Amino acid sequence: MLQVQFLRDNRNEIIERLKIKNFNESLVINQVISLDDKRKSIQSESDELLARSNTIAKEIGILFKSDKREEANCLKEESLRIKEKTKALQSSLLEIQNELRELLVKIPNVPHHLVPSGKSDADNVIVKEHGKIPELSEYKKPHWDLCSQYNLIDFELGNKITGAGFPVYTNKGAKLQRALISYFLDKNTEAGYIEYQPPHLVNEDSGFGTGQLPDKEGQMYHIKEDNLYLIPTAEVPVTNFFRNVILNKEDFPIKCTAFTPCFRREAGSYGKDVRGLNRLHQFDKVEIVQIQHPDKSYETLNVMVDHVSSILEELELPYRILRLCGGDLSFTSALTYDFEVYSAGQDRWLEVSSVSNFESYQSNRLKLRFKNLNGKTQLCHTLNGSALALPRIFAALVENNQTESGIKIPKALQEYTRFNIID
């Protein structure tokens, strides 16, 4: 959520930058500024009345001591009128603050100057490509056929017990999944991230804090009886560790990693794009989150991108990095890099990670601040990334490493799987 003062100070620039996100609602920004003017006027009047009320209280005491009861009673009547007016002003102030919040949550984060223009993912910019695309035989198979052949995943069983988009991993498929989770967590902790095991359910305040609510409410599984939400990513509970927290400058950087299942209602329904592991309602992911000083957040973003790159290179997966255009950038992000791995069995690129800088957008919602050198509080910057999402990594690994004799396991994973081939 953007700060009102930031909107005031940079109104024209923000309106122009938000057009890159295809947000052309300058009227909303004008309404925010107009409402804030009204808020300031009411607050000023309320402060003046409070000051007058304090003065009257002292004068009444003096008058009673001087036995000037008639004058004192007149002031008491004035004091009562002031209290009634102050109460009405405070009620108006609360209404305006609620209106302001409703308007502010409609305004997306301002995109960074590196964000290219564009309407959809077709306009994203490739900034790096790494690795050689495997040359497989004409008998290559997609992962759903390989998983059936080698008894790695039972999609039908998942469909039976829950529904489409809820696979059951079996035998060496389950071991490979567990190996990937342990490997990702080890790589993250070696890079200085502290491992956590957060809850898989969050309350409404947590969903609001990271921007899932109200923007993505329809995409989340909601338990109405308890008003709790199944998490779409570990970013939500982990970032909310720091809601309503004031840090010291010396606390930076804060680096967290967590493995969780992720739950998303918007998984899709038909076609090859959603077949097998390509798009699920429940999937596993290892997340990295950083809380950083505003002066260092973009340097940190680059370090996080390099970290994800190093993992994919160790897994010997060909990948590319895309800088998301305005039309594909999330509501809360200022700059995002997507990672895609090449899936040789399907002859297509699959997204496996997004690494984003939210600047102070989430922090303003979270009231996550730090004390600067002057002792004043300032909003932190938050960043997060997938390191990594498992389903499409799993899919690319089995597809790219398929041979006539079985599926080879990359060297980096063999100490975790305790086998070097699936046959």
BELMORA-V808895 format. One record per backbone hydrogen bond with DSSP energy under -0.5 kcal/mol. NH is the residue of the N-H (numbers start at 1). CO is the residue of the C=O. E is the energy in kcal/mol with one decimal. If there is no record, write none. Layout:
nh: <NH/NH>
co: <CO/CO>
e: <E/E>
This chain:
nh: <7/8/9/10/11/14/15/16/17/18/19/19/20/21/22/23/24/26/28/29/30/31/32/33/34/35/36/37/38/39/40/41/42/43/44/45/46/47/48/49/50/51/52/53/54/55/56/57/58/59/60/61/62/63/64/65/66/67/68/69/72/73/74/75/76/77/78/79/80/81/82/83/84/85/86/87/88/89/90/91/92/93/94/95/96/97/98/99/100/101/102/103/104/105/106/107/108/109/112/115/123/124/125/126/127/127/128/130/136/140/145/146/147/148/149/150/151/152/153/154/155/158/159/160/161/162/163/166/168/169/170/173/174/174/175/176/177/178/179/180/181/182/183/184/185/186/187/188/189/190/191/192/193/194/196/202/204/207/208/209/210/211/212/213/216/217/219/220/223/224/226/227/228/229/230/231/236/237/238/239/240/241/242/243/244/245/247/247/249/251/252/254/255/256/257/258/259/260/262/263/264/265/267/274/275/278/281/282/283/285/286/287/287/288/289/290/291/292/292/296/297/297/300/301/302/303/304/305/306/307/308/309/310/311/312/313/314/315/316/317/318/319/320/321/322/323/324/324/326/327/328/329/334/335/337/338/339/340/341/342/343/344/346/347/348/350/352/353/355/356/356/357/358/358/361/364/365/366/367/368/369/369/370/371/372/372/375/378/380/381/382/383/384/385/386/387/389/390/393/394/395/396/397/398/399/400/401/402/403/406/407/408/408/409/412/413/414/414/415/416/417/418/422/423>
co: <3/4/5/6/8/10/11/12/13/14/15/16/17/18/19/18/22/24/25/25/26/27/28/29/30/31/32/33/34/35/36/37/38/39/40/41/42/43/44/45/46/47/48/49/50/51/52/53/54/55/56/57/58/59/60/61/62/64/63/67/68/69/70/71/72/73/74/75/76/77/78/79/80/81/82/83/84/85/86/87/88/89/90/91/92/93/94/95/96/97/98/99/100/101/103/104/106/331/334/112/120/121/323/124/125/321/321/319/134/137/142/142/143/144/145/146/148/147/147/168/153/154/155/156/157/158/158/163/154/167/152/170/170/171/171/172/173/174/175/176/177/178/179/180/181/182/183/184/185/186/187/189/188/255/257/229/227/203/204/205/206/208/207/207/212/214/216/217/228/222/223/223/223/202/221/200/233/233/234/235/236/238/239/240/366/242/245/369/371/248/249/291/253/289/194/287/196/285/283/231/281/219/265/271/272/275/165/165/262/260/388/258/285/385/256/383/254/290/381/293/293/294/296/297/298/299/300/301/302/303/304/305/306/307/308/309/310/311/313/312/316/130/340/128/338/125/322/336/116/118/325/325/357/357/355/322/353/320/350/318/348/342/343/343/343/341/339/339/337/354/384/335/356/382/358/360/361/362/363/363/245/367/378/247/370/376/372/370/368/292/359/290/356/288/354/286/352/284/389/390/391/392/393/394/395/396/397/399/406/403/422/401/406/420/314/410/410/411/411/413/413/414/407/421>
e: <-1.9/-2.4/-2.8/-1.5/-0.8/-2.9/-2.3/-1.9/-2.7/-2.7/-0.7/-0.6/-1.4/-0.8/-1.6/-2.4/-0.7/-1.2/-1.0/-1.1/-2.3/-2.4/-2.2/-2.1/-2.4/-2.9/-2.3/-1.9/-1.9/-2.6/-2.6/-2.1/-2.4/-2.7/-2.4/-2.3/-2.6/-2.4/-2.1/-2.2/-2.2/-2.3/-2.4/-2.7/-2.2/-2.0/-2.7/-2.1/-1.6/-2.3/-2.9/-1.5/-1.9/-2.7/-2.4/-1.8/-1.7/-1.3/-3.2/-0.9/-2.1/-2.8/-1.7/-1.9/-1.9/-1.9/-2.0/-2.5/-2.0/-2.0/-2.3/-2.2/-2.1/-2.3/-2.9/-2.2/-1.9/-2.5/-2.5/-1.8/-2.2/-2.5/-2.1/-1.9/-2.3/-2.4/-2.1/-2.2/-2.9/-2.2/-2.2/-1.9/-2.9/-2.1/-1.3/-1.4/-0.6/-2.8/-3.1/-1.9/-2.3/-1.4/-2.3/-0.5/-0.5/-2.9/-1.3/-3.1/-0.8/-1.7/-0.8/-1.9/-3.2/-1.2/-2.6/-2.7/-0.6/-2.6/-0.7/-3.3/-0.8/-1.5/-2.0/-2.1/-2.4/-2.0/-1.8/-0.9/-1.0/-0.5/-3.0/-2.2/-0.7/-0.5/-1.9/-2.4/-2.0/-2.4/-2.5/-2.3/-2.0/-2.3/-2.6/-2.8/-2.3/-2.5/-2.5/-2.2/-2.8/-2.3/-0.9/-1.6/-2.1/-2.7/-2.4/-2.5/-0.5/-1.9/-2.3/-2.3/-1.5/-0.8/-1.5/-2.1/-3.3/-0.9/-1.7/-1.2/-3.4/-1.0/-0.7/-1.2/-1.6/-2.9/-2.2/-2.3/-1.4/-0.5/-2.3/-2.2/-1.5/-1.4/-1.5/-1.4/-2.9/-1.3/-0.6/-3.4/-0.8/-2.1/-1.2/-2.4/-0.6/-3.0/-2.7/-1.7/-0.6/-2.1/-3.3/-2.6/-2.6/-2.6/-0.7/-1.3/-0.9/-2.0/-1.6/-1.7/-2.0/-2.1/-2.0/-2.9/-0.5/-2.9/-2.8/-2.4/-2.2/-0.5/-2.9/-2.1/-0.6/-0.7/-2.2/-2.2/-1.7/-1.7/-2.5/-2.2/-2.3/-2.0/-2.2/-2.2/-2.1/-1.4/-2.0/-2.2/-1.9/-1.7/-1.1/-2.2/-0.5/-2.3/-2.3/-2.6/-2.8/-3.2/-0.7/-2.2/-2.5/-1.0/-1.1/-1.1/-2.7/-1.2/-2.5/-2.6/-2.9/-2.4/-2.6/-2.2/-3.1/-0.8/-1.0/-1.4/-1.5/-2.8/-2.8/-1.3/-2.7/-0.5/-3.0/-2.2/-0.5/-2.6/-2.3/-2.2/-0.9/-2.7/-1.6/-2.1/-2.4/-0.7/-2.5/-2.2/-0.6/-3.0/-2.1/-2.4/-1.9/-2.5/-1.8/-2.4/-1.8/-2.4/-0.9/-3.5/-1.8/-2.3/-0.7/-3.1/-2.4/-2.6/-2.6/-2.3/-2.1/-2.9/-1.5/-1.0/-2.1/-0.6/-2.7/-2.4/-0.6/-2.4/-0.6/-1.6/-0.9/-0.8/-0.5/-1.5/-2.5/-2.4/-2.7/-0.6>
